[in-house]
């Protein structure tokens, strides 16, 4: 799992200590210290110091340990490290990586660098990498590992073990073997555990799980991850359009996908559409991408001010109305955001489907009515105790109920609408819902005020 998405547990060595060893050129002590750690801990340590210093540490590590740590790092940090490597060192790291990790990295480096690194690969690694790069980004084909252990139905357990021994050293995962026919169509899968426990003359056909769940190369990576979760699969078979087995995707890679997708959704929901890891993105790019959204939302919010400004006559006669504006529009924004959040989550995990839109909207409208009545009673009671005008108190109470119903219903409806027009429901962000309810809220407020106070 790339380090960017790892839980940040404490390592046995302080990154500041590693930096001090590099700064003081105590290379023998640095090498001894790092050699006592595993690849995950080394990756964590080096990710917390500048890349140009990490390059020094990498040059001191045994090759296998250095490559293991490199594979644990986030692609963005890998790219930065490559900038400090010599071409020979970069070639060694690229060649030692698994095909799927190599494809991810080459996606991120400049095209000129990618072409130069591709030319250094041996024919087999080059073929595997180009095959993966040929699939569309965000699909299961782009994630898969093209090597796997394949067996035939008529093999005995002993013959299966002979094949696993021959292929195992060149395979990343041998926990499961895939049973295919002569046209490479997937017939079933068998676990290493079942093979170990079976007699040597047992046929693979009698041990395999037939017709396992499979994923197509063009399947969206998020859908593939959900299928793996739903079917409790540790290793997912990937087939092409003709249902020939072409690779596998491991569960740990799909966990990365779920975390990446969740991070993207959180960024979108907060109107922060950053494509790369946020804290590894250049400051100028962050400001530019966030600024566009903030500008759009700010311009939209000027409509709220325009509505309020257009009601100067009403506000001059009932000045106290202005005091309740923040309370009412904040309530609408908060309730709308809550409803959109639960619906987006429900759609994402399959708890609700587009066909259930009416029950969902009815439920959220009911929630809005009950919350609105509760809030209006509290605010009206408090306002009445302060001696506010009875008519204004009635306006505030009616507005709270109306805004609550509209905001919960709208907040629940917008994710369905965005999904219907084939847009990510996560773009129904909290700032967007809040902006919409600010405008709608003041329109409802002053509309009710006119009806109650000036009718």
C-alpha positions as CSV (number, residue, x, y, z in Angstrom):
1,X,0.0,0.0,0.0
2,X,1.5,3.4,-1.0
3,X,2.7,5.3,2.1
4,X,0.6,8.4,1.3
5,X,-2.5,6.4,2.3
6,X,-0.9,4.5,5.2
7,X,-1.9,5.1,8.9
8,X,0.8,7.2,10.3
9,X,2.0,5.0,13.2
10,X,5.2,5.8,15.0
11,X,8.4,4.2,13.7
12,X,11.3,3.1,15.9
13,X,13.5,5.9,14.6
14,X,12.9,9.6,14.6
15,X,13.0,11.2,11.1
16,X,14.9,14.1,12.6
17,X,17.6,11.7,13.7
18,X,17.9,10.3,10.2
19,X,18.2,13.9,8.8
20,X,20.9,14.7,11.3
21,X,23.0,11.7,10.3
22,X,22.7,12.7,6.6
23,X,23.6,16.3,7.4
24,X,26.6,15.2,9.5
25,X,27.7,12.6,6.9
26,X,27.6,9.8,9.4
27,X,26.9,7.3,6.6
28,X,28.1,4.2,8.3
29,X,25.8,4.8,11.3
30,X,23.0,5.8,8.9
31,X,23.3,2.5,7.0
32,X,23.4,0.4,10.2
33,X,20.4,2.2,11.6
34,X,18.3,1.8,8.4
35,X,19.3,-1.8,7.9
36,X,17.7,-2.8,11.2
37,X,14.3,-1.6,9.9
38,X,11.8,-3.2,7.5
39,X,10.9,-1.6,4.1
40,X,7.6,-0.1,5.4
41,X,9.4,1.7,8.3
42,X,12.1,3.0,6.0
43,X,9.5,4.3,3.6
44,X,7.7,6.1,6.4
45,X,11.0,7.6,7.7
46,X,12.2,8.8,4.3
47,X,8.9,10.2,3.3
48,X,9.2,12.6,6.2
49,X,12.4,14.1,5.0
50,X,13.2,16.1,1.8
51,X,13.6,13.9,-1.3
52,X,17.1,15.1,-2.0
53,X,18.2,13.8,1.4
54,X,16.3,10.5,0.9
55,X,18.4,9.9,-2.2
56,X,21.5,9.7,0.0
57,X,19.9,7.2,2.3
58,X,18.7,5.0,-0.7
59,X,22.3,4.8,-2.0
60,X,23.4,3.4,1.3
61,X,20.7,0.7,1.5
62,X,21.1,-2.9,0.3
63,X,19.4,-3.1,-3.1
64,X,16.5,-5.4,-2.1
65,X,15.6,-3.2,0.9
66,X,15.9,0.0,-1.1
67,X,13.5,-1.3,-3.8
68,X,11.1,-2.6,-1.2
69,X,10.9,0.8,0.5
70,X,10.6,2.5,-2.8
71,X,7.5,0.4,-3.7
72,X,5.9,1.3,-0.4
73,X,6.0,5.0,-1.2
74,X,3.3,7.1,-2.8
75,X,3.7,7.6,-6.6
76,X,4.2,11.4,-6.2
77,X,7.1,10.9,-3.8
78,X,8.6,8.1,-6.0
79,X,8.6,10.6,-8.9
80,X,10.5,13.2,-6.8
81,X,13.0,10.6,-5.8
82,X,13.7,9.6,-9.4
83,X,14.6,13.2,-10.1
84,X,17.6,12.7,-7.8
85,X,18.7,9.3,-9.0
86,X,21.3,8.7,-11.7
87,X,19.9,7.0,-14.8
88,X,21.5,3.7,-13.8
89,X,19.9,3.8,-10.4
90,X,16.5,4.8,-11.8
91,X,16.7,1.9,-14.3
92,X,17.4,-0.6,-11.5
93,X,14.4,0.6,-9.5
94,X,12.1,0.6,-12.4
95,X,13.1,-2.9,-13.6
96,X,12.6,-4.3,-10.1
97,X,9.1,-3.0,-9.6
98,X,6.0,-5.0,-10.3
99,X,4.3,-4.2,-13.6
100,X,1.3,-2.5,-12.0
101,X,3.4,-0.3,-9.8
102,X,5.7,0.5,-12.7
103,X,2.7,1.6,-14.8
104,X,1.4,3.9,-12.1
105,X,4.8,5.6,-11.7
106,X,5.4,6.0,-15.5
107,X,1.9,7.6,-15.6
108,X,3.2,10.4,-13.3
109,X,6.6,11.2,-14.7
110,X,7.0,13.5,-17.7
111,X,6.5,11.8,-21.0
112,X,10.2,12.3,-22.0
113,X,11.4,10.6,-18.8
114,X,8.8,7.8,-19.2
115,X,10.0,7.0,-22.7
116,X,13.7,7.0,-21.6
117,X,12.9,4.6,-18.7
118,X,10.8,2.3,-20.9
119,X,13.7,1.9,-23.3
120,X,15.8,0.5,-20.4
121,X,13.3,-2.3,-19.7
122,X,14.0,-5.9,-20.8
123,X,11.5,-7.2,-23.4
124,X,9.2,-9.1,-21.0
125,X,8.9,-6.2,-18.5
126,X,8.5,-3.8,-21.4
127,X,5.7,-5.9,-22.9
128,X,3.9,-6.2,-19.6
129,X,4.2,-2.5,-18.8
130,X,3.0,-1.3,-22.3
131,X,0.1,-3.7,-22.0
132,X,-1.1,-2.1,-18.7
133,X,-0.5,1.4,-20.0
134,X,-2.7,0.5,-23.0
135,X,-5.7,0.3,-20.7
136,X,-7.7,3.4,-19.8
137,X,-6.8,5.0,-16.5
138,X,-9.1,4.2,-13.7
139,X,-10.0,0.7,-15.0
140,X,-9.2,-2.7,-13.5
141,X,-7.0,-3.5,-16.5
142,X,-4.7,-0.6,-15.5
143,X,-4.3,-2.1,-12.0
144,X,-3.8,-5.8,-12.8
145,X,-0.7,-7.9,-12.5
146,X,-0.3,-9.8,-15.8
147,X,1.5,-12.8,-14.1
148,X,-0.5,-15.5,-12.3
149,X,-0.4,-19.2,-11.6
150,X,-2.6,-21.1,-14.1
151,X,-3.6,-24.8,-13.9
152,X,-5.7,-27.2,-15.8
153,X,-8.7,-29.2,-14.6
154,X,-7.2,-32.6,-15.4
155,X,-4.0,-31.9,-13.3
156,X,-3.5,-33.8,-10.1
157,X,-2.4,-32.0,-6.9
158,X,1.1,-33.2,-7.4
159,X,1.3,-31.9,-10.9
160,X,-0.2,-28.6,-9.7
161,X,2.6,-28.3,-7.1
162,X,5.2,-28.9,-9.7
163,X,3.8,-26.1,-11.8
164,X,3.5,-23.7,-8.8
165,X,7.2,-24.4,-7.9
166,X,8.3,-23.6,-11.5
167,X,6.2,-20.4,-11.7
168,X,6.1,-19.2,-8.1
169,X,9.4,-17.4,-7.9
170,X,8.2,-15.1,-10.8
171,X,4.7,-14.5,-9.4
172,X,3.8,-11.9,-6.8
173,X,0.9,-13.9,-5.4
174,X,0.6,-17.7,-5.3
175,X,-2.1,-18.0,-2.6
176,X,-4.6,-18.8,-5.4
177,X,-4.2,-20.5,-8.7
178,X,-6.6,-20.0,-11.6
179,X,-7.9,-23.0,-13.6
180,X,-8.2,-22.2,-17.3
181,X,-9.0,-24.2,-20.5
182,X,-6.9,-24.2,-23.7
183,X,-8.5,-20.9,-24.8
184,X,-7.5,-19.4,-21.5
185,X,-11.2,-19.1,-20.4
186,X,-11.5,-19.0,-16.6
187,X,-13.0,-22.3,-15.3
188,X,-12.4,-21.9,-11.6
189,X,-9.9,-21.0,-8.8
190,X,-8.2,-23.1,-6.2
191,X,-6.5,-22.0,-3.0
192,X,-3.0,-23.0,-2.0
193,X,-4.5,-24.2,1.3
194,X,-6.8,-26.7,-0.5
195,X,-4.0,-28.0,-2.6
196,X,-1.7,-28.5,0.4
197,X,-4.4,-30.4,2.3
198,X,-5.5,-32.6,-0.6
199,X,-4.0,-36.0,-1.5
200,X,-1.4,-35.9,-4.3
201,X,-3.6,-37.8,-6.7
202,X,-6.6,-35.5,-6.2
203,X,-7.8,-33.8,-9.4
204,X,-7.7,-30.0,-9.5
205,X,-11.2,-30.0,-11.0
206,X,-12.5,-31.6,-7.7
207,X,-10.8,-28.9,-5.6
208,X,-11.5,-25.8,-7.5
209,X,-14.3,-23.3,-6.9
210,X,-16.1,-23.2,-10.3
211,X,-17.2,-20.0,-12.1
212,X,-15.7,-17.5,-9.7
213,X,-16.6,-13.8,-9.8
214,X,-14.5,-12.1,-12.5
215,X,-13.9,-8.6,-13.5
216,X,-13.4,-7.2,-17.0
217,X,-10.3,-5.1,-17.9
218,X,-12.6,-2.2,-18.8
219,X,-14.5,-2.3,-15.4
220,X,-14.1,0.9,-13.4
221,X,-11.6,0.4,-10.6
222,X,-14.0,1.5,-7.9
223,X,-16.6,-1.0,-9.1
224,X,-13.9,-3.7,-9.1
225,X,-13.0,-2.8,-5.5
226,X,-16.7,-3.0,-4.4
227,X,-17.0,-6.4,-6.1
228,X,-14.0,-7.7,-4.2
229,X,-15.5,-6.4,-1.0
230,X,-18.9,-7.9,-1.6
231,X,-17.6,-11.3,-2.7
232,X,-14.8,-11.3,-0.1
233,X,-12.1,-12.0,-2.7
234,X,-8.4,-11.6,-1.9
235,X,-7.3,-12.0,-5.5
236,X,-9.5,-10.9,-8.4
237,X,-9.3,-12.6,-11.8
238,X,-9.3,-10.0,-14.7
239,X,-10.5,-11.1,-18.1
240,X,-10.6,-9.4,-21.5
241,X,-13.7,-8.8,-23.6
242,X,-13.6,-12.4,-24.8
243,X,-13.4,-13.6,-21.2
244,X,-9.8,-14.8,-21.5
245,X,-7.8,-14.6,-18.2
246,X,-5.2,-11.8,-18.6
247,X,-4.2,-10.9,-15.1
248,X,-5.2,-10.5,-11.5
249,X,-5.7,-7.7,-9.0
250,X,-4.9,-8.2,-5.3
251,X,-7.1,-6.9,-2.5
252,X,-4.4,-4.6,-1.1
253,X,-4.3,-2.7,-4.5
254,X,-8.1,-2.4,-4.4
255,X,-8.0,-1.1,-0.8
256,X,-5.7,1.7,-2.2
257,X,-8.4,2.4,-4.9
258,X,-11.2,2.7,-2.3
259,X,-9.0,5.1,-0.3
260,X,-8.1,7.1,-3.4
261,X,-11.8,7.3,-4.4
262,X,-12.8,8.3,-0.9
263,X,-10.2,11.0,-0.8
264,X,-11.3,12.4,-4.2
265,X,-14.9,12.4,-3.0
266,X,-13.9,14.3,0.2
267,X,-12.0,16.8,-1.9
268,X,-15.0,17.3,-4.2
269,X,-17.4,17.5,-1.4
270,X,-15.3,20.3,0.2
271,X,-15.0,22.0,-3.3
272,X,-11.3,21.2,-3.3
273,X,-10.9,19.3,-6.6
274,X,-7.2,18.4,-6.3
275,X,-6.1,15.5,-8.5
276,X,-2.8,14.6,-6.8
277,X,-2.1,14.1,-3.0
278,X,-3.1,17.5,-1.5
279,X,0.0,18.1,0.6
280,X,2.3,17.1,-2.2
281,X,0.7,19.4,-4.7
282,X,2.4,22.7,-5.6
283,X,1.0,25.8,-3.8
284,X,0.2,27.6,-7.0
285,X,-1.8,24.7,-8.3
286,X,-3.7,24.4,-5.0
287,X,-4.6,28.1,-5.0
288,X,-5.6,28.0,-8.7
289,X,-7.9,25.0,-8.4
290,X,-9.4,26.0,-5.1
291,X,-9.7,29.6,-6.2
292,X,-11.9,28.8,-9.2
293,X,-14.5,27.0,-7.1
294,X,-14.4,29.7,-4.4
295,X,-14.9,32.4,-7.1
296,X,-17.9,30.6,-8.5
297,X,-19.5,30.1,-5.1
298,X,-18.7,33.7,-4.1
299,X,-20.4,35.1,-7.2
300,X,-23.4,32.8,-6.6
301,X,-23.6,34.1,-3.0
302,X,-23.9,37.7,-4.3
303,X,-27.5,36.7,-5.2
304,X,-28.2,36.3,-1.5
305,X,-27.0,39.9,-0.9
306,X,-29.1,41.1,-3.9
307,X,-32.3,39.5,-2.5
308,X,-31.7,41.1,0.9
309,X,-30.9,44.4,-0.6
310,X,-34.1,44.3,-2.6
311,X,-36.1,44.1,0.7
312,X,-35.0,47.4,2.2
313,X,-38.6,48.6,2.5
314,X,-39.7,45.6,4.5
315,X,-36.5,45.7,6.6
316,X,-37.0,49.4,7.4
317,X,-40.4,48.6,8.8
318,X,-39.4,45.4,10.6
319,X,-35.7,45.9,11.4
320,X,-35.7,42.8,13.7
321,X,-36.1,40.6,10.6
322,X,-32.5,41.2,9.7
323,X,-31.3,39.6,13.0
324,X,-32.7,36.2,12.0
325,X,-31.2,36.0,8.5
326,X,-28.0,34.3,9.6
327,X,-29.8,31.7,11.8
328,X,-32.2,30.8,9.0
329,X,-29.8,30.4,6.1
330,X,-27.2,28.5,8.3
331,X,-30.0,26.1,9.3
332,X,-30.9,25.5,5.7
333,X,-27.3,24.9,4.7
334,X,-26.6,22.6,7.6
335,X,-29.7,20.4,7.0
336,X,-29.1,20.3,3.3
337,X,-25.5,19.2,3.8
338,X,-26.5,16.5,6.2
339,X,-29.1,15.0,3.8
340,X,-26.8,15.1,0.8
341,X,-24.1,13.5,2.8
342,X,-26.2,10.5,3.8
343,X,-27.6,10.0,0.3
344,X,-24.1,10.3,-1.4
345,X,-22.8,7.7,1.1
346,X,-25.8,5.5,0.4
347,X,-25.3,5.6,-3.3
348,X,-21.6,5.0,-3.0
349,X,-21.9,1.8,-1.0
350,X,-25.1,0.6,-2.8
351,X,-27.4,1.1,0.3
352,X,-29.8,3.1,-1.9
353,X,-30.4,3.0,-5.7
354,X,-31.9,5.5,-8.1
355,X,-35.1,3.5,-8.1
356,X,-35.6,4.4,-4.5
357,X,-35.6,8.1,-5.0
358,X,-39.3,8.7,-3.9
359,X,-39.0,6.8,-0.6
360,X,-35.7,8.5,0.2
361,X,-37.1,12.0,-0.6
362,X,-40.3,11.3,1.4
363,X,-38.2,10.1,4.3
364,X,-35.9,13.2,4.2
365,X,-39.0,15.5,3.9
366,X,-40.4,13.9,7.0
367,X,-37.1,14.4,8.8
368,X,-37.2,18.1,7.7
369,X,-40.7,18.6,9.0
370,X,-40.0,17.2,12.4
371,X,-36.7,19.0,12.7
372,X,-38.3,22.2,11.5
373,X,-41.1,22.0,14.0
374,X,-38.6,21.3,16.8
375,X,-36.3,24.2,15.9
376,X,-39.2,26.6,15.3
377,X,-40.6,25.9,18.8
378,X,-37.3,26.5,20.4
379,X,-36.5,29.7,18.5
380,X,-40.1,31.0,18.8
381,X,-40.2,30.4,22.5
382,X,-36.8,32.1,23.0
383,X,-37.8,35.1,20.8
384,X,-41.2,35.4,22.5
385,X,-39.4,35.4,25.9
386,X,-37.2,38.3,24.7
387,X,-40.4,40.3,23.8
388,X,-40.1,40.1,20.0
389,X,-43.0,41.1,17.9
390,X,-45.5,38.3,17.7
391,X,-45.8,38.6,13.9
392,X,-42.0,38.4,13.4
393,X,-41.9,35.4,15.7
394,X,-44.5,33.7,13.6
395,X,-42.6,34.5,10.4
396,X,-39.4,33.0,11.8
397,X,-41.2,29.8,13.0
398,X,-43.0,29.2,9.6
399,X,-39.7,29.9,7.8
400,X,-37.8,27.4,9.9
401,X,-40.2,24.7,9.1
402,X,-40.3,25.6,5.4
403,X,-36.5,25.9,5.0
404,X,-36.0,22.6,6.9
405,X,-38.3,20.7,4.5
406,X,-36.9,22.3,1.4
407,X,-33.2,21.9,2.4
408,X,-33.5,18.2,3.4
409,X,-35.5,17.4,0.3
410,X,-33.2,19.3,-2.0
411,X,-30.1,18.0,-0.3
412,X,-31.4,14.4,-0.8
413,X,-32.5,15.0,-4.4
414,X,-29.4,16.6,-5.9
415,X,-27.2,13.5,-5.6
416,X,-29.8,11.5,-7.5
417,X,-30.0,14.3,-10.1
418,X,-26.2,14.4,-10.6
419,X,-26.1,10.6,-10.9
420,X,-28.9,10.7,-13.5
421,X,-26.9,13.1,-15.7
422,X,-23.8,10.9,-15.3
423,X,-22.0,13.2,-13.0
424,X,-20.2,12.3,-9.7
425,X,-22.8,12.9,-6.9
426,X,-19.8,14.0,-4.7
427,X,-19.8,17.3,-6.6
428,X,-22.9,18.1,-4.7
429,X,-20.5,19.7,-2.2
430,X,-21.2,21.2,1.1
431,X,-20.3,24.7,-0.2
432,X,-22.7,24.2,-3.2
433,X,-25.6,23.1,-1.0
434,X,-25.0,25.9,1.4
435,X,-24.9,28.5,-1.4
436,X,-28.1,27.2,-2.9
437,X,-29.9,27.2,0.5
438,X,-28.6,30.7,1.3
439,X,-30.4,32.0,-1.8
440,X,-33.6,29.9,-1.4
441,X,-33.7,30.5,2.3
442,X,-33.9,34.3,2.1
443,X,-36.5,34.1,-0.7
444,X,-38.6,31.9,1.5
445,X,-38.1,34.1,4.5
446,X,-39.0,37.4,2.9
447,X,-41.9,35.7,1.0
448,X,-43.4,34.5,4.2
449,X,-42.7,37.9,5.8
450,X,-44.7,39.7,3.1
451,X,-47.6,37.3,3.5
452,X,-47.8,37.5,7.3
453,X,-46.7,41.0,8.0
454,X,-48.0,43.0,5.1
455,X,-51.0,41.0,3.9
